[in-house]
């Protein structure tokens, strides 16, 4: 009788263990599904000094489980582009030709890369969103602290003859510029040069930015791409 009871208990534990294991797998899968969302095209209409209208494209998300997060993400995606034209729409005709690529779409991050062909390269800037908070991320999010981030930049090896090593001053500039939004960057230059807003293309072509793609964080520094920096996102 005792042996029978022990056997029953053992069988019950095995069955219960299998049930719990199956429930855990199902829960993980459902959590991934609830974080799914769609990314679609939208556009804003701006007018130049001659009152001619231009449609400037950008991205928006939909079907997120959390409507509040979705609203925050869409606000940032729209406002980033809208703020570029608040001082004036002198370069609207150029921005109509911008290419927008979703370089990463996951439950954690949405990365959107804007690229605009210009002479000797292209203007590029990325928008990386935290899909849990609805906030735009800076480089600080991907390193433990300021010193770790700075050291990673100082230690970076381009392994080519075109890109010089990064010194202390260059590392600080990279961190600062990648932290600033595009409109904040232009306003910073406007404090020094009043023509900054009418020469938007020239100034934005040298702004440091970053985006995520193929499990990598890619820092862009200028229009040619020779000075791009690649860091693995893998743990």
HELIX and SHEET records of a PDB file:
HELIX    1   1 UNK A    2  UNK A   34  1                                  33    
HELIX    2   2 UNK A   67  UNK A   83  1                                  17    
HELIX    3   3 UNK A   92  UNK A   95  1                                   4    
HELIX    4   4 UNK A  139  UNK A  142  5                                   4    
HELIX    5   5 UNK A  146  UNK A  154  1                                   9    
HELIX    6   6 UNK A  168  UNK A  179  1                                  12    
HELIX    7   7 UNK A  182  UNK A  190  1                                   9    
HELIX    8   8 UNK A  196  UNK A  199  5                                   4    
HELIX    9   9 UNK A  200  UNK A  204  1                                   5    
SHEET    1   A 2 UNK A  38  UNK A  47  0                                        
SHEET    2   A 2 UNK A  53  UNK A  62 -1                                        
SHEET    1   B 3 UNK A  99  UNK A 105  0                                        
SHEET    2   B 3 UNK A 109  UNK A 118 -1                                        
SHEET    3   B 3 UNK A 121  UNK A 130 -1                                        
SHEET    1   C 3 UNK A 209  UNK A 213  0                                        
SHEET    2   C 3 UNK A 216  UNK A 220 -1                                        
SHEET    3   C 3 UNK A 229  UNK A 232 -1                                        
END                                                                             
